[in-house]
C-alpha cells in the first residue's frame, strides 16, 4: 500500500506547499495511478478535440461558400465518420505497435539478465554513475536490485531504454477515440440538423454552431489539464484560440472559393 495520497501530493505541489506535501506523504491511501476509466482520458480528450475542430472547419468552410444546410450535413457527417474511423484505426495500430515493441524489448532484457547478468549489472552501474552516484554506491544499489529478477528487468526497461510499460488495450483506445470523435464532432452539426426541421433556426444555424463549438472547445481544453496539469482557464482559452483560427481559415477559404460551387 502506498505511503502517500497521490491526489493530495499533486495538490500540494500545485500550491507549492511543503507542509501539505508532508501531510500527503503521511496518508496511507490505496491508489491506482491509472484507473480503468482514467487510462483512456487521453484518447477521449484528443479524439474529441480533433472531432470538433475538423468538423467545425468543414462547417465554416461551407458557410463561407454560402452553401445550403444540406451540403453542410453531407460534408460534416462524411468527415465525422471517415475521419473518426481513420483516427480510431491509427490509435489502434499505434498502441498495438507500441505494446508489441515494449513486449519484444522486455523479452530481450529478460534474456540478457538470464544469460549475461554481469553485463546487465555493469550497464546499470554505469547508468547510475552517469546520474552522479559513486561507483561504490551504484554497485551496491545494483546488487540489491539484482536479487529480484522482475524488478531488475522493470528498472532496465526504464533506465536503459526509457520505456514505461502500460497495459492499455489497443481496441479500447480505438473505441474511446472513435466515440469521442463522433460525439464531440457532432456538436457543430446540431444547429444545422435542427435547421432542417425548424425553418426559423436556419438564419442563425452557423452562429449557433459557432457558439456551441466555442463552449465545447473551451470545456475540452480545460479538461485537458487532467493530462497536462496546467492552468484550466489558460488551457481552455488556448484550445478555443486554436479551434477559432482553424475555423477562420476554413471560412476564408470557402469564401474565396465560393465561385467554384
C-alpha positions as CSV (number, residue, x, y, z in Angstrom):
1,X,0.0,0.0,0.0
2,X,1.5,3.4,-1.0
3,X,2.6,5.7,1.8
4,X,1.1,8.8,0.3
5,X,-2.1,10.1,-1.3
6,X,-1.3,11.0,-4.9
7,X,-4.1,13.5,-5.3
8,X,-3.1,15.3,-2.2
9,X,0.5,15.2,-3.3
10,X,-0.4,16.8,-6.7
11,X,-2.5,19.5,-5.0
12,X,0.4,20.2,-2.6
13,X,2.8,20.6,-5.5
14,X,0.4,22.9,-7.3
15,X,0.1,25.1,-4.2
16,X,3.9,24.8,-3.6
17,X,3.1,23.9,0.0
18,X,5.8,21.8,1.7
19,X,3.5,21.2,4.7
20,X,0.7,19.9,2.6
21,X,3.2,17.7,0.8
22,X,4.3,16.2,4.1
23,X,0.7,15.5,5.1
24,X,0.0,13.9,1.8
25,X,3.0,11.5,2.2
26,X,1.8,10.6,5.7
27,X,-1.5,9.4,4.5
28,X,-1.8,5.7,3.8
29,X,-4.3,5.6,0.9
30,X,-4.7,2.9,-1.7
31,X,-4.3,4.5,-5.1
32,X,-4.1,3.4,-8.7
33,X,-2.0,5.6,-11.0
34,X,-4.1,4.6,-13.9
35,X,-7.7,3.5,-13.1
36,X,-9.7,1.6,-15.7
37,X,-11.5,4.8,-16.6
38,X,-8.5,7.1,-16.4
39,X,-6.4,5.1,-18.8
40,X,-8.4,6.4,-21.8
41,X,-8.8,10.0,-20.8
42,X,-6.1,11.0,-23.4
43,X,-7.9,9.2,-26.2
44,X,-11.3,10.7,-25.2
45,X,-9.9,14.3,-25.0
46,X,-7.8,14.3,-28.1
47,X,-10.3,12.4,-30.1
48,X,-13.0,14.9,-29.0
49,X,-10.8,17.9,-29.8
50,X,-9.9,16.6,-33.2
51,X,-13.5,15.7,-34.0
52,X,-15.0,19.1,-33.1
53,X,-12.2,21.1,-34.7
54,X,-12.2,19.2,-38.0
55,X,-16.0,19.1,-38.3
56,X,-16.4,22.7,-37.5
57,X,-13.7,23.6,-40.0
58,X,-15.9,21.8,-42.6
59,X,-19.0,23.7,-41.4
60,X,-17.1,27.0,-41.5
61,X,-15.8,26.3,-45.0
62,X,-19.3,25.5,-46.3
63,X,-20.7,28.6,-44.6
64,X,-18.0,30.8,-46.1
65,X,-19.0,29.5,-49.5
66,X,-22.7,30.2,-48.7
67,X,-23.8,26.7,-49.5
68,X,-27.0,25.1,-48.2
69,X,-27.5,23.3,-44.8
70,X,-27.8,20.0,-46.7
71,X,-24.3,20.4,-48.1
72,X,-23.1,21.2,-44.6
73,X,-24.6,18.0,-43.2
74,X,-23.4,15.8,-46.1
75,X,-19.8,17.0,-45.8
76,X,-20.0,17.2,-42.0
77,X,-21.2,13.6,-41.5
78,X,-18.8,12.3,-44.2
79,X,-16.0,13.9,-42.3
80,X,-17.3,12.7,-38.9
81,X,-17.3,9.0,-39.9
82,X,-14.4,8.9,-42.3
83,X,-12.0,10.9,-40.1
84,X,-13.3,9.3,-36.9
85,X,-12.6,5.8,-38.3
86,X,-9.2,7.0,-39.6
87,X,-8.2,8.3,-36.1
88,X,-9.5,5.2,-34.3
89,X,-7.6,2.9,-36.7
90,X,-4.5,5.0,-36.2
91,X,-4.9,4.9,-32.5
92,X,-5.4,1.1,-32.5
93,X,-2.4,0.4,-34.7
94,X,0.0,2.8,-32.9
95,X,-1.0,1.4,-29.5
96,X,-0.7,-2.1,-30.7
97,X,2.7,-1.4,-32.3
98,X,4.0,0.3,-29.1
99,X,2.8,-2.7,-27.0
100,X,4.5,-5.2,-29.3
101,X,7.7,-3.2,-29.3
102,X,7.7,-2.9,-25.5
103,X,7.0,-6.6,-25.1
104,X,9.8,-7.6,-27.5
105,X,12.3,-5.3,-25.7
106,X,11.2,-6.8,-22.3
107,X,11.8,-10.3,-23.7
108,X,15.3,-9.3,-24.8
109,X,16.1,-7.7,-21.5
110,X,14.9,-10.8,-19.7
111,X,17.1,-13.0,-21.9
112,X,20.1,-10.8,-21.3
113,X,19.5,-10.8,-17.5
114,X,19.2,-14.6,-17.6
115,X,22.2,-15.3,-19.9
116,X,24.6,-12.4,-19.2
117,X,23.7,-10.9,-15.7
118,X,27.2,-9.4,-15.2
119,X,26.9,-7.4,-18.4
120,X,23.5,-6.1,-17.4
121,X,24.8,-5.2,-13.9
122,X,27.7,-3.3,-15.4
123,X,25.3,-1.4,-17.7
124,X,23.1,-0.4,-14.8
125,X,26.1,0.6,-12.7
126,X,27.2,2.9,-15.5
127,X,23.8,4.4,-15.8
128,X,23.6,5.3,-12.1
129,X,27.2,6.7,-12.2
130,X,26.0,9.0,-15.1
131,X,23.3,10.2,-12.7
132,X,26.0,11.3,-10.2
133,X,26.4,8.2,-7.9
134,X,29.8,6.9,-6.9
135,X,30.8,3.6,-8.4
136,X,30.6,2.0,-4.9
137,X,27.1,3.3,-4.2
138,X,25.9,2.4,-7.7
139,X,27.3,-1.1,-7.4
140,X,25.6,-1.6,-4.0
141,X,22.3,-0.5,-5.4
142,X,22.6,-2.7,-8.4
143,X,23.5,-5.8,-6.3
144,X,20.3,-5.2,-4.2
145,X,18.1,-4.7,-7.4
146,X,19.6,-7.9,-9.0
147,X,18.1,-10.0,-6.2
148,X,14.6,-9.6,-7.7
149,X,14.7,-10.6,-11.4
150,X,11.3,-8.9,-12.4
151,X,12.2,-5.7,-10.6
152,X,15.6,-5.8,-12.3
153,X,14.0,-6.1,-15.7
154,X,11.5,-3.3,-14.9
155,X,14.3,-1.0,-13.9
156,X,16.4,-1.8,-17.0
157,X,13.4,-1.1,-19.2
158,X,13.1,2.4,-17.7
159,X,16.8,3.3,-17.1
160,X,18.4,1.8,-20.2
161,X,15.6,2.0,-22.8
162,X,13.4,4.8,-21.4
163,X,10.3,2.6,-21.8
164,X,7.5,2.9,-19.3
165,X,5.2,0.0,-19.9
166,X,1.5,0.2,-19.9
167,X,-1.4,-2.3,-20.2
168,X,-3.6,-0.1,-22.4
169,X,-5.9,-2.0,-24.8
170,X,-5.5,-1.0,-28.4
171,X,-9.1,-1.9,-29.1
172,X,-10.4,0.1,-26.1
173,X,-8.2,3.1,-27.1
174,X,-9.6,2.9,-30.6
175,X,-13.3,2.7,-29.4
176,X,-12.7,5.6,-27.0
177,X,-11.2,7.7,-29.8
178,X,-14.0,6.9,-32.3
179,X,-16.8,7.5,-29.8
180,X,-15.3,10.8,-28.6
181,X,-14.6,12.0,-32.1
182,X,-18.2,11.2,-33.1
183,X,-19.9,12.7,-30.0
184,X,-17.9,16.0,-29.9
185,X,-17.7,16.2,-33.7
186,X,-21.5,16.2,-33.9
187,X,-21.7,19.4,-31.8
188,X,-21.0,21.8,-34.8
189,X,-23.8,19.9,-36.8
190,X,-26.5,20.1,-34.2
191,X,-27.8,23.5,-35.2
192,X,-27.9,22.6,-38.9
193,X,-29.8,19.4,-38.1
194,X,-32.4,21.4,-36.3
195,X,-32.5,24.0,-39.1
196,X,-33.8,21.3,-41.4
197,X,-36.8,20.7,-39.1
198,X,-37.3,24.2,-37.7
199,X,-37.0,26.8,-40.5
200,X,-36.7,29.8,-38.2
201,X,-33.4,28.4,-36.9
202,X,-31.8,28.4,-40.4
203,X,-30.5,32.0,-40.4
204,X,-28.8,31.5,-37.1
205,X,-27.5,28.0,-37.7
206,X,-23.9,29.0,-38.3
207,X,-23.8,31.4,-35.4
208,X,-25.4,28.8,-33.1
209,X,-22.9,26.2,-34.2
210,X,-20.0,28.7,-33.6
211,X,-21.2,29.4,-30.0
212,X,-21.7,25.7,-29.2
213,X,-18.4,24.8,-30.7
214,X,-16.6,27.5,-28.8
215,X,-18.1,26.5,-25.5
216,X,-17.2,22.8,-26.1
217,X,-13.7,23.6,-27.2
218,X,-13.1,25.7,-24.1
219,X,-14.5,22.9,-21.9
220,X,-12.4,20.2,-23.6
221,X,-9.3,22.4,-23.3
222,X,-10.0,22.9,-19.6
223,X,-10.4,19.1,-19.2
224,X,-7.1,18.6,-20.9
225,X,-5.4,19.7,-17.6
226,X,-6.1,16.2,-16.3
227,X,-3.2,15.2,-18.6
228,X,-1.1,18.3,-18.7
229,X,-1.6,19.6,-15.2
230,X,-1.7,23.2,-16.5
231,X,-4.0,26.0,-15.5
232,X,-7.5,25.1,-16.6
233,X,-8.5,28.5,-17.9
234,X,-5.4,29.1,-19.9
235,X,-5.7,25.6,-21.4
236,X,-9.3,26.2,-22.3
237,X,-8.6,29.6,-23.8
238,X,-5.7,28.2,-25.8
239,X,-7.8,25.4,-27.3
240,X,-10.6,28.0,-28.1
241,X,-8.0,30.1,-29.9
242,X,-6.5,27.2,-31.9
243,X,-10.0,26.0,-32.9
244,X,-11.0,29.5,-33.8
245,X,-8.0,30.0,-36.1
246,X,-8.8,26.8,-37.9
247,X,-12.4,27.9,-38.3
248,X,-11.4,31.3,-39.6
249,X,-9.0,29.8,-42.1
250,X,-11.6,27.3,-43.3
251,X,-14.3,30.1,-43.6
252,X,-11.9,32.3,-45.6
253,X,-11.0,29.5,-48.0
254,X,-14.7,28.7,-48.5
255,X,-15.5,32.4,-49.1
256,X,-12.8,33.0,-51.7
257,X,-13.5,29.7,-53.5
258,X,-17.3,30.1,-53.4
259,X,-17.4,31.0,-57.1
260,X,-16.3,27.4,-57.9
261,X,-19.5,25.9,-56.3
